[in-house]
Each structure stands twice: as C-alpha cells, then as structure tokens.
Amino acid sequence: MEELRVFYTGKNGKLTLLLKALQNLPKKEKIDAGKTLNVIKREIDQLFISKKQEIEDKVLNAKLIEEKIDISLPERPFHHGGIHPISKTLDELICILGNMGFEIKEGPHIEDEYNNFTALNIPESHPARQEHDTFYINKNSKLLRTHTSPVQIRVMSEKKLPIKIIAPGATYRCDDDSTHSPMFHQVEGLVVDKEVNMSDLKSIIIDLLKSFFQLENLPVRFRPSYFPFTEPSAEVDIGFSKKKGFIEIGKNDDWLEILGCGMVNIKVLENCGIDSKNYKGYAFGLGVERFAMLKYGINDLRMFYDNDLRWLKHYSFRPEGFPNIIRGLK
Ligand code: PHE
C-alpha cells in the first residue's frame, strides 16, 4: 500500500508530477486541470486513509483475540471460606425462634454488676456470684457478662410491653478445659405478657428442640431446678444414647442437660418496674456450643476456637444456603 501511495502521491509520484506540470499549461486549462487533479488527489488520499484504518483494525482485532485471557477459570485451585459451626448453629436457632415471633435484641459484652447480677436477684452475698467465675474489668463494677440474662434487664427496663425477644451472643467466664471455654455463646429468650405460664414455656422449648435437632420424637424432660432470676425454675434434658463413644440424640437411654429456664422471678420484674400483678414472664437460656457439639458431633469444645485449618475445613459449612426465616434450616 505504501509503495502504491509513493507511486501516485509521493515526491516523484505520477499525480505529483502532473500537478507540477500544471504550471506549464495556459491559464484557462490550468484552472480546469487543477480542479480535476485536486478531486482525484483527495479521492486517492481518502482511499489510502480508509484502507489504512481497515488494516489497522484487522491487526488490532486479531491481537485482541490472540491475547484474550479467560478470567472464568481459576489460576490455581482455591478454597472457599466456610461458615463456622457456631455461626451456623446461631443462624439456625435464630431462624427457628424468629419463626416463632421472637425479636432479636443484643446487649453489650461489658456489663455492670447491677444488670449481670443484682437486678437478676443475685445480691452480692449470693453464692451464685462466686459460681459464675466472673472476669472483672475494674473496680467500677464493670465486668464481662457471664450470661446473656442481663439483656433481660435491659429490655424489661424499657417497659415496652408485651416483650418477646431473644438475645444471642458471646458470654465470658474464667474457666478453661475440654468442656469450658472462657468465651462462649448463649441464646437468651424472654417473654413478658399478661397471660403467660409454664405450659407456654414448655411448648416453646419442646418445639425449639425438635426443630433444631430435626427429630419429631425427641424425648424432652423438664426437671425442677434453681436460678435466682426464675421461680419456679427448670432444667431441660433431652434423651440420648452412647454407642462406641458416639452420642446419638433422640434415644431414650440417658438424659443430657441442655438448657435452663423458668418463670421470671417477680422480684426481677419489679426491679425493672414491671407490675407483677398484671404481667408474668418466662425466660430461658441455652449454650450455643453445647447445641452445636450435639448436632454436629463435635467432641472437644476448645476446637471451636483453635482455628486449626484442618478442623475448620472439616466442620465448617458452605457459605451458600444458610438458614433463614423463609427457606428454613436447609
Ligand atoms: N442465665 C442462666 C445461665 O447462664 C440460664 C438461664 C437463663 C436460666 C434464663 C433460666 C432462665 O446459666
């Protein structure tokens, strides 16, 4: 193409020479021939420009195709992060209780003695205070909450009745062995209304346990117990059997304690300014780690927090399809 261009419009090109020769013509012919030659020159120039563009486009397109990177393929195998079994268990519990109409409330992890103990009818001299192995933060009665029950106090003190809440979250106790971790999780439940009683509490707990373990015939037992903030109080057991060291939930050979509950102590209602003649309440508290261990066959509580990648890969869940209120647990 370049050769052709030089041949016609280069320094000594045919057209250039013709243009140069114009000066030898008489004036009138010069004007006519000049016009014609200029039209031809513009046409030739234009042809070269568009042909050049066409060739450049072709080259560029060929190059783009040749150098295309297929970004849809991973460069090397890579691993998804997984949902931690504690998160999964919390999601499941929240999903089930959310479906029952419980609203989620959260409280601070750094609490004061009043909300964590005193208002819950655990005065300073009470033995339950010692049992809680509390992490105290400073002398201003600040501490790491030892259970989620202080959220009960915070919610009841707002005095927006009726109340139907759950409070999931981390709790802390100065304890560390294969069945205790200094940080663990609870889900607290609280209902306060005009007409609530122990059988409402029982049916909610039984439904919750059957849904969580996905066992319609799960044996559930309510055993009288004691908590300063509930009266009467009960601990709830589920039936299990142990085969070759493995726990099988739903069998009736033995009982396993799984949560604490009861009717909110009148003193606690009154500490929060709720009229205990017109309002009653029930509450429950469960340990999330224990629920996770039982459902997913995890033996050592400490593994939850070791962040051992081999353990995490085995016990974590794929991030797709986590439980929610619409889809349910699967
Ligand atoms: N807060 C109690 C605990 O941590 C559990 C509980 C909550 C018991 C609510 C009764 C009612 O052990």
Residues whose N, C-alpha, C, O or C-beta is under 5 A from the ligand:
A	BS01	LIG	T146 H147 S149 F227 T230 G260 C261 G262 A283 F284 G285
